[in-house]
């Protein structure tokens, strides 16, 4: 089962995307619908709202007077938090029930207006954000909901802005054109990413990178992408595990293969094996047979680890699981921090990548070609660490 979070600012077109996903076969769980269910007449949710806000938020028939309640909470953060404490746990519980009832091969899309604001993005395999120009959103609210322009502007301003939502987004759908154009985007997303993603999650199979080598220009969004993946890993594991962004994509300004490398620190490899099932369920299955850092260490020495991949066909990644304090764990952090701190080393590595990629079109032979450079640079990195007092846990935080 694939769990997708769908969100977007009011008037952006999120409901249109949900309808099209449903046409493609997705199971839609609409948080707005659930929000009405959990405060329907006779529910504990409605009774608690009446106690918290008084009888003036109820109609003569004992139903929730939504305009009256909205007037109480809009612009009053404390009142809004009180309402959210009543409704949000009930909405999440009902959504969990509906998700559990879905088919094992379902693509379950949770339509959540406040997905970013409530901090639940890491609980999904993928987050889709719908965006539209602010002026278009105001116009839609006026035309489709009869909302006065001033009220529409206020409602938009009360939500997270596009910049904040975009940081949580694995996919951004722009809705500045026609409905047909939006539907085409949704159809491509479902066909090319969601459907194979679901199959990979269900079969616990990694989405493998193309064997052909391509070195991409530095992408300033690589760290944001890594943070989203790290948040999912932390959400899936017990608290206290350190997950780091390593490798070339963790070094600003460095060209790299478009593959995010992450590292999970564990106490023992037995612990790594015990966590494998949780990681697979979150979309990070183990890659069988890949157990050691083949080219690192002294002659005849191996550096054991566990290697996991990612099930998302739109984001290739490697998750290295290493024991805290082990040579492989230290080496990964040291090389990253050394390349970040020493521009000459970073630029030398970038130039070497150009040479290697010209001679090797296969990513495996390319990796082998890098080893002599790493042997030399590792000595330089050790010297740098000794001079600066570098420690492998500097700048790292556990979640």
C-alpha positions as CSV (number, residue, x, y, z in Angstrom):
1,X,0.0,0.0,0.0
2,X,1.2,3.5,-0.9
3,X,0.3,6.4,1.4
4,X,0.3,9.8,-0.3
5,X,-0.3,13.1,1.4
6,X,-2.1,15.7,-0.8
7,X,-2.2,19.3,0.2
8,X,-2.3,22.9,-1.1
9,X,-3.4,26.3,-0.3
10,X,-7.1,27.2,-0.3
11,X,-8.2,27.8,-3.9
12,X,-5.1,26.1,-5.4
13,X,-7.1,23.2,-6.9
14,X,-6.4,20.4,-4.5
15,X,-9.9,19.0,-4.8
16,X,-9.6,18.8,-8.6
17,X,-6.4,16.8,-8.2
18,X,-8.1,14.5,-5.7
19,X,-11.0,13.9,-8.1
20,X,-8.6,13.0,-10.9
21,X,-6.6,10.7,-8.7
22,X,-9.8,8.9,-7.8
23,X,-10.6,8.5,-11.5
24,X,-7.3,6.8,-11.9
25,X,-8.1,4.4,-9.1
26,X,-6.7,6.0,-5.9
27,X,-8.5,5.7,-2.6
28,X,-9.2,9.2,-1.4
29,X,-9.5,10.0,2.3
30,X,-10.8,13.6,2.5
31,X,-10.0,15.3,5.8
32,X,-12.7,17.9,5.3
33,X,-15.3,15.1,5.1
34,X,-13.8,13.4,8.2
35,X,-13.8,16.8,10.0
36,X,-17.6,16.9,9.6
37,X,-18.0,13.3,10.6
38,X,-16.2,13.6,13.9
39,X,-18.4,16.5,15.0
40,X,-21.7,15.2,13.7
41,X,-24.8,15.3,16.0
42,X,-24.4,12.7,18.8
43,X,-20.6,12.4,18.6
44,X,-18.1,12.9,21.4
45,X,-16.4,15.5,19.3
46,X,-19.4,17.7,19.1
47,X,-20.1,17.4,22.8
48,X,-16.5,18.4,23.6
49,X,-16.8,21.4,21.3
50,X,-20.0,22.5,23.0
51,X,-18.2,22.3,26.4
52,X,-15.2,24.2,25.2
53,X,-16.9,27.0,23.2
54,X,-20.4,27.2,24.7
55,X,-23.9,26.7,23.3
56,X,-23.6,29.6,20.9
57,X,-21.6,27.4,18.5
58,X,-24.5,25.0,18.3
59,X,-27.8,25.4,16.3
60,X,-31.2,25.1,17.8
61,X,-31.3,21.5,16.4
62,X,-28.1,20.6,18.2
63,X,-25.8,20.6,15.2
64,X,-22.5,22.5,14.9
65,X,-23.0,26.1,13.8
66,X,-19.9,26.3,11.5
67,X,-20.0,30.0,10.8
68,X,-20.3,30.8,14.5
69,X,-17.4,28.5,15.3
70,X,-15.3,29.9,12.5
71,X,-15.9,33.4,13.8
72,X,-14.7,32.2,17.3
73,X,-11.4,30.6,16.1
74,X,-10.4,32.7,13.1
75,X,-7.8,35.2,14.3
76,X,-7.6,33.6,17.8
77,X,-4.6,31.2,17.9
78,X,-5.5,29.9,21.4
79,X,-9.1,29.1,20.4
80,X,-7.9,27.5,17.2
81,X,-5.5,25.2,19.1
82,X,-8.3,24.2,21.4
83,X,-10.5,23.2,18.4
84,X,-7.6,21.3,16.8
85,X,-6.9,19.3,20.0
86,X,-10.5,18.2,19.8
87,X,-10.8,17.4,16.1
88,X,-7.3,16.5,14.8
89,X,-6.8,13.3,16.9
90,X,-10.3,12.1,15.9
91,X,-9.7,12.9,12.2
92,X,-6.3,11.0,12.3
93,X,-7.9,8.0,14.0
94,X,-10.7,7.8,11.4
95,X,-8.2,8.2,8.6
96,X,-6.2,5.3,10.0
97,X,-9.3,3.2,10.1
98,X,-10.1,3.9,6.4
99,X,-6.5,3.3,5.4
100,X,-6.4,-0.1,7.2
101,X,-9.6,-1.1,5.4
102,X,-8.1,-0.4,1.9
103,X,-6.8,-3.1,-0.4
104,X,-3.1,-4.1,0.2
105,X,-2.3,-2.8,-3.3
106,X,-4.1,0.5,-2.9
107,X,-2.8,4.0,-3.5
108,X,-4.3,5.8,-0.5
109,X,-4.4,9.6,-0.9
110,X,-5.0,11.6,2.2
111,X,-6.4,15.0,1.2
112,X,-5.2,17.2,4.1
113,X,-5.5,21.0,3.9
114,X,-3.2,21.5,6.9
115,X,-0.8,18.7,6.2
116,X,2.3,21.0,6.5
117,X,1.0,23.0,9.4
118,X,0.3,19.9,11.5
119,X,3.7,18.4,10.8
120,X,2.5,15.1,9.5
121,X,4.3,15.1,6.2
122,X,6.9,12.4,7.3
123,X,4.1,9.9,7.9
124,X,3.5,9.5,4.1
125,X,5.6,7.8,1.4
126,X,5.1,10.8,-0.8
127,X,3.7,14.4,-0.4
128,X,2.0,16.1,-3.3
129,X,1.5,19.9,-3.2
130,X,-0.9,21.8,-5.5
131,X,0.1,25.4,-6.3
132,X,-1.5,28.2,-8.1
133,X,-0.8,31.9,-8.5
134,X,-2.3,33.9,-5.6
135,X,-4.4,36.1,-7.8
136,X,-5.9,33.0,-9.5
137,X,-6.7,31.5,-6.1
138,X,-8.5,34.6,-4.9
139,X,-10.5,34.7,-8.1
140,X,-11.5,31.1,-7.8
141,X,-12.6,31.6,-4.2
142,X,-14.8,34.5,-5.3
143,X,-16.2,32.7,-8.3
144,X,-16.8,29.2,-6.9
145,X,-17.5,29.9,-3.2
146,X,-18.9,33.5,-3.4
147,X,-16.2,34.6,-1.0
148,X,-15.6,38.3,-0.7
149,X,-12.1,39.3,-1.9
150,X,-11.0,40.5,1.5
151,X,-12.1,37.3,3.1
152,X,-10.3,35.2,0.4
153,X,-7.1,37.1,1.0
154,X,-7.4,36.6,4.8
155,X,-8.0,32.9,4.4
156,X,-4.9,32.5,2.2
157,X,-2.8,34.6,4.5
158,X,-3.8,32.4,7.5
159,X,-2.3,29.3,5.9
160,X,1.3,28.3,5.3
161,X,2.8,30.0,2.3
162,X,4.0,28.3,-0.9
163,X,7.6,28.4,0.2
164,X,6.9,26.4,3.4
165,X,4.7,23.9,1.6
166,X,7.2,23.4,-1.1
167,X,9.8,22.3,1.4
168,X,7.5,19.4,2.3
169,X,6.7,18.5,-1.3
170,X,8.1,15.6,-3.2
171,X,5.9,16.6,-6.1
172,X,4.6,20.1,-7.0
173,X,1.6,20.3,-9.4
174,X,1.1,23.8,-10.9
175,X,-2.5,24.7,-11.5
176,X,-2.3,28.0,-13.4
177,X,-3.7,26.6,-16.7
178,X,-6.8,24.7,-17.7
179,X,-8.4,21.8,-16.0
180,X,-7.3,19.5,-18.9
181,X,-3.7,20.6,-18.3
182,X,-4.0,19.8,-14.6
183,X,-5.5,16.4,-15.3
184,X,-2.6,15.6,-17.7
185,X,-0.2,16.3,-14.9
186,X,-2.1,14.1,-12.5
187,X,-2.4,11.2,-15.0
188,X,1.4,11.3,-15.6
189,X,2.1,11.3,-11.9
190,X,-0.2,8.4,-11.3
191,X,1.1,6.3,-14.3
192,X,4.8,7.1,-14.0
193,X,5.4,7.4,-10.3
194,X,2.5,6.4,-8.0
195,X,1.7,3.1,-9.6
196,X,5.3,1.8,-9.7
197,X,6.0,3.3,-6.3
198,X,3.1,1.3,-4.8
199,X,4.3,-1.9,-6.4
200,X,7.8,-1.4,-5.1
201,X,6.5,-0.7,-1.6
202,X,4.3,-3.8,-1.6
203,X,7.1,-6.0,-3.0
204,X,9.8,-4.3,-0.9
205,X,11.8,-3.7,-4.0
206,X,14.2,-0.8,-4.5
207,X,13.9,1.5,-7.4
208,X,17.3,1.0,-9.0
209,X,19.3,3.8,-10.6
210,X,20.1,3.7,-14.3
211,X,23.3,1.9,-14.8
212,X,24.4,4.6,-17.3
213,X,26.5,7.3,-15.7
214,X,25.3,10.9,-15.6
215,X,27.0,13.6,-13.5
216,X,24.5,16.3,-12.8
217,X,25.2,20.0,-12.0
218,X,24.9,20.9,-8.3
219,X,21.3,21.0,-7.3
220,X,20.5,23.4,-4.4
221,X,17.4,21.3,-3.5
222,X,19.4,18.2,-2.8
223,X,19.7,19.0,1.0
224,X,15.9,19.7,1.2
225,X,15.2,16.4,-0.5
226,X,17.5,14.7,1.9
227,X,15.8,16.3,4.9
228,X,12.4,15.0,3.7
229,X,13.8,11.5,3.4
230,X,15.5,11.7,6.8
231,X,12.3,12.8,8.4
232,X,10.5,9.7,7.0
233,X,13.3,7.4,8.3
234,X,13.1,9.0,11.7
235,X,9.3,8.8,11.8
236,X,9.6,5.0,11.1
237,X,12.2,4.3,13.8
238,X,12.3,4.6,17.6
239,X,13.5,8.0,18.7
240,X,17.3,8.6,19.1
241,X,18.6,7.4,15.8
242,X,21.1,9.6,13.9
243,X,20.5,9.9,10.2
244,X,22.9,12.0,8.1
245,X,23.1,13.3,4.6
246,X,26.4,12.1,3.2
247,X,28.1,11.8,-0.2
248,X,28.5,14.3,-3.0
249,X,24.9,15.6,-2.9
250,X,25.7,16.7,0.7
251,X,28.5,19.1,-0.5
252,X,27.2,22.4,-1.8
253,X,28.5,23.3,-5.2
254,X,29.7,19.8,-6.0
255,X,28.5,18.0,-9.2
256,X,27.2,14.5,-8.5
257,X,25.1,11.6,-9.7
258,X,21.5,12.5,-8.9
259,X,21.4,9.9,-6.1
260,X,20.9,10.9,-2.4
261,X,23.2,9.1,0.0
262,X,22.0,8.9,3.6
263,X,23.6,7.1,6.6
264,X,21.8,5.6,9.6
265,X,23.9,5.1,12.7
266,X,23.2,2.0,14.8
267,X,24.8,0.5,17.9
268,X,25.3,-2.9,16.3
269,X,24.6,-4.7,13.0
270,X,22.1,-6.9,14.9
271,X,20.2,-3.7,15.6
272,X,20.4,-2.8,11.9
273,X,18.9,-6.1,11.0
274,X,16.1,-5.7,13.6
275,X,15.2,-2.3,12.1
276,X,15.1,-3.6,8.5
277,X,11.3,-4.4,8.5
278,X,10.4,-0.9,9.8
279,X,12.6,0.7,7.1
280,X,11.1,-1.4,4.4
281,X,7.6,-0.5,5.4
282,X,8.5,3.2,5.2
283,X,9.8,2.7,1.7
284,X,13.5,1.9,2.4
285,X,14.0,-1.9,1.8
286,X,17.2,-3.7,2.2
287,X,19.3,-4.5,-0.9
288,X,20.2,-8.2,-0.4
289,X,23.8,-9.2,-0.8
290,X,25.3,-5.7,-0.3
291,X,26.8,-5.9,3.1
292,X,30.3,-4.3,3.0
293,X,32.1,-1.2,1.9
294,X,34.0,-3.1,-0.7
295,X,36.8,-0.6,-1.5
296,X,37.5,0.9,1.9
297,X,39.9,-0.1,4.6
298,X,43.3,-1.6,4.6
299,X,44.2,-4.5,2.3
300,X,42.3,-7.6,3.3
301,X,40.0,-5.5,5.6
302,X,36.3,-5.1,5.1
303,X,34.0,-2.5,6.7
304,X,30.6,-4.2,7.3
305,X,27.4,-2.3,6.9
306,X,23.8,-2.9,5.6
307,X,22.6,-1.1,2.5
308,X,19.0,-0.1,1.8
309,X,17.5,1.6,-1.2
310,X,14.3,3.5,-1.8
311,X,11.0,2.4,-3.4
312,X,10.2,5.8,-5.0
313,X,11.0,5.6,-8.8
314,X,11.2,9.4,-8.8
315,X,14.0,9.7,-6.2
316,X,16.9,7.3,-6.2
317,X,18.8,6.9,-2.9
318,X,21.2,4.8,-1.0
319,X,20.7,4.3,2.8
320,X,23.9,3.1,4.4
321,X,23.4,1.6,7.8
322,X,26.7,1.6,9.8
323,X,27.7,1.1,13.4
324,X,28.5,4.4,15.3
325,X,32.2,4.8,15.6
326,X,33.1,2.2,12.9
327,X,35.7,3.1,10.3
328,X,33.0,3.4,7.5
329,X,30.8,5.7,9.6
330,X,33.7,8.0,10.4
331,X,35.0,8.0,6.9
332,X,31.7,9.0,5.4
333,X,31.3,12.0,7.8
334,X,34.9,13.0,7.5
335,X,35.0,13.2,3.7
336,X,31.7,15.1,3.6
337,X,32.9,17.7,6.1
338,X,36.3,17.9,4.6
339,X,34.9,18.7,1.2
340,X,32.5,21.2,2.6
341,X,35.2,23.0,4.5
342,X,38.1,22.9,2.0
343,X,37.2,24.5,-1.4
344,X,40.4,23.3,-3.0
345,X,39.5,19.7,-2.2
346,X,35.9,20.1,-3.4
347,X,37.1,21.8,-6.7
348,X,39.7,19.1,-7.2
349,X,37.1,16.4,-6.8
350,X,34.7,18.2,-9.2
351,X,37.5,18.3,-11.8
352,X,38.3,14.7,-11.3
353,X,34.6,13.7,-11.7
354,X,34.7,15.4,-15.2
355,X,37.7,13.3,-16.2
356,X,36.3,10.0,-14.8
357,X,32.9,10.5,-16.4
358,X,34.5,11.1,-19.8
359,X,36.3,7.8,-19.5
360,X,33.6,5.7,-17.9
361,X,30.0,5.6,-19.0
362,X,29.1,2.8,-16.6
363,X,28.5,4.0,-13.0
364,X,30.2,0.9,-11.5
365,X,33.5,1.3,-13.4
366,X,33.3,5.0,-12.6
367,X,33.1,4.1,-8.9
368,X,36.2,1.9,-9.2
369,X,38.1,4.7,-11.0
370,X,37.5,7.0,-8.0
371,X,39.3,4.8,-5.5
372,X,42.9,6.0,-5.9
373,X,41.8,9.6,-5.5
374,X,39.9,8.8,-2.3
375,X,42.9,7.0,-0.9
376,X,45.0,10.1,-1.4
377,X,42.3,12.5,-0.2
378,X,41.5,10.4,2.9
379,X,45.0,11.2,4.1
380,X,44.5,14.9,3.5
381,X,41.2,14.7,5.3
382,X,42.8,13.1,8.3
383,X,45.4,15.8,8.4
384,X,42.6,18.4,8.2
385,X,40.7,16.7,11.0
386,X,43.8,16.7,13.3
387,X,44.5,20.4,12.6
388,X,40.9,21.5,13.2
389,X,39.9,19.2,16.0
390,X,37.1,17.8,13.9
391,X,34.8,15.3,15.5
392,X,32.5,12.9,13.5
393,X,29.4,13.9,15.5
394,X,29.9,17.7,14.9
395,X,26.8,19.2,13.4
396,X,24.8,16.0,13.7
397,X,21.5,15.7,15.6
398,X,19.5,12.6,16.4
399,X,15.8,12.6,15.9
